[in-house]
Amino acid sequence: MLIREAAAGDWPRIWPFWHRIVAARETYAWDPDTSEEAARALWTGPGKRVYVAEDDTGAVVASAYVTANYGGPAARVANAGFMVDPDHGGRGIGRALAKHVLAAAKADGYRSMVFNAVVETNPAVGLWTSLGFTVLGTVPDAYEHARHGPVGLHIMYRAL
Ligand SMILES: CC(C)(COP(=O)(O)OP(=O)(O)OC[C@H]1O[C@@H](n2cnc3c(N)ncnc32)[C@H](O)[C@@H]1OP(=O)(O)O)[C@@H](O)C(=O)NCCC(=O)NCCS
């Protein structure tokens, strides 16, 4: 697998799984009906450093972004998002991408990373915890999960 910074031509390869993941209403606090144009701005807009993972055939199977979570004097706290194509999940791609992105964020000068809204039922919580993130707090019943109904949103943190 190759992890590299995204190029402009990668977006059409990210969008199909981006849409599938957000439309599922299980993991991201974005409108399940987000248009492709709005999705592109959310994932690749100004200030975002975007990564993709390619499998052995050159197919884009995952993407991540990193950006500053706050501004001004707090701009060295990063935020990031991760998506692995569900057809390629559970094979270690997410963990490899996360490790790469954490190292890259540190190299870019970020001191820590914060996830603002991790759905508490998301198996990703186990991945983030295993990578050193802790739950700072939980907003109760904040997320209308497609299958579980109202569930909490964790704020997660890790020093880099
Ligand atoms: C979360 C996500 C990025 C993980 O990517 P992945 O390639 O499927 O994950 P990996 O195969 O690298 O697994 C890493 C760990 O995640 C956990 N995990 C991932 N999917 C899981 C599942 N369906 N059930 C249980 N645990 C799971 C396991 O703890 C696993 O640990 P291990 O490495 O010890 O086996 C991916 O499932 C995804 O894109 N989900 C939808 C979007 C999302 O939730 N993004 C994160 C928002 S906070």
The ligand as an ORCA input file, in Angstrom:
! r2SCAN-3c Opt
* xyz 0 1
  C     -12.464      3.820     11.208
  C     -11.783      3.377      9.938
  C     -10.939      4.527      9.383
  C     -10.854      2.195     10.302
  O     -10.212      1.767      9.117
  P      -9.967      0.199      8.848
  O      -9.012      0.079      7.733
  O     -11.278     -0.485      8.698
  O      -9.316     -0.230     10.235
  P      -8.129     -1.263     10.480
  O      -8.348     -2.494      9.662
  O      -6.832     -0.562     10.341
  O      -8.407     -1.616     12.000
  C      -7.863     -0.835     13.044
  C      -8.593     -1.074     14.324
  O      -9.877     -0.502     14.193
  C     -10.829     -1.276     14.889
  N     -11.878     -1.610     13.948
  C     -11.978     -1.167     12.686
  N     -13.119     -1.594     12.147
  C     -13.736     -2.318     13.057
  C     -14.973     -3.003     13.105
  N     -15.823     -3.024     12.061
  N     -15.319     -3.630     14.238
  C     -14.487     -3.613     15.292
  N     -13.301     -2.971     15.309
  C     -12.938     -2.337     14.205
  C     -10.121     -2.420     15.485
  O      -9.860     -2.024     16.830
  C      -8.819     -2.515     14.732
  O      -7.860     -2.921     15.636
  P      -6.687     -3.969     15.228
  O      -5.755     -3.183     14.335
  O      -6.076     -4.307     16.543
  O      -7.353     -5.124     14.535
  C     -12.792      2.869      8.884
  O     -13.547      1.823      9.457
  C     -13.736      3.940      8.390
  O     -13.420      4.658      7.439
  N     -14.918      4.050      9.007
  C     -15.933      5.012      8.551
  C     -15.483      6.429      8.803
  C     -15.022      6.650     10.231
  O     -15.628      6.160     11.159
  N     -13.940      7.419     10.373
  C     -13.422      7.780     11.681
  C     -14.270      8.826     12.286
  S     -13.769      9.127     13.986
*
